[in-house]
């Protein structure tokens, strides 16, 4: 899991960084640092995110594909 996935999830649920942090039980500062690329997503945080959003590996793989498509400039909804 990386910063793009975190940001995608947060924005998909229309959450602020503070709301996202509360939901996954971590600090707002950590989410902010991850999103700007100054910190990486730990295994512990990844587990908290998976639990909070009830994500399985197939869903994460789909999100990765969407994020990659968007970053490549291709609309994921074509």
C-alpha positions in Angstrom: 0.0 0.0 0.0 1.3 3.5 -0.9 0.4 7.1 -0.6 -1.7 7.1 -3.8 -3.9 4.3 -2.4 -4.3 6.2 0.9 -5.3 9.4 -0.9 -7.6 7.5 -3.2 -9.4 5.8 -0.4 -9.7 9.0 1.6 -11.0 11.0 -1.2 -13.4 8.2 -2.4 -15.0 8.3 1.0 -14.9 12.1 1.1 -12.9 12.1 4.3 -10.5 14.8 5.6 -7.1 13.6 6.7 -8.2 14.0 10.3 -11.4 11.9 9.7 -9.4 9.2 7.9 -6.9 9.1 10.7 -9.6 8.7 13.3 -11.2 6.0 11.3 -8.0 3.9 11.1 -6.9 4.9 14.6 -3.7 6.7 13.8 -2.5 10.3 14.0 -3.5 12.9 11.5 0.2 13.9 11.2 1.0 10.4 10.0 -1.6 10.5 7.2 -0.4 13.9 6.2 3.2 12.8 6.1 2.3 9.7 4.1 0.4 11.7 1.5 3.3 14.0 0.9 5.7 11.1 0.7 7.7 11.7 3.8 6.6 8.5 5.5 5.7 5.1 4.2 2.8 2.9 5.1 3.7 0.4 7.7 2.4 -3.1 7.8 0.5 -2.2 11.0 -1.2 0.8 9.4 -2.0 -1.2 6.3 -3.8 -3.8 8.5 -5.7 -1.0 10.2 -6.8 0.4 6.9 -7.9 -3.0 5.5 -9.9 -3.6 8.7 -11.5 -0.1 8.8 -12.6 -0.2 5.1 -13.2 -4.0 5.1 -10.8 -4.5 2.2 -9.5 -7.8 0.8 -6.6 -8.3 -1.5 -8.8 -8.3 -4.6 -10.2 -4.9 -3.7 -6.8 -3.5 -3.1 -5.6 -4.9 -6.4 -8.5 -3.1 -8.1 -7.7 0.2 -6.4 -4.0 -0.2 -7.5 -5.2 -0.7 -11.1 -7.4 2.4 -10.9 -4.7 4.6 -9.3 -2.2 3.4 -12.0 -4.7 4.1 -14.8 -5.4 7.6 -13.5 -1.6 8.3 -13.0 -1.1 7.1 -16.6 -3.7 9.6 -17.8 -6.3 7.0 -18.8 -9.7 7.3 -17.4 -10.6 4.1 -15.4 -14.2 4.3 -16.5 -13.7 3.8 -20.2 
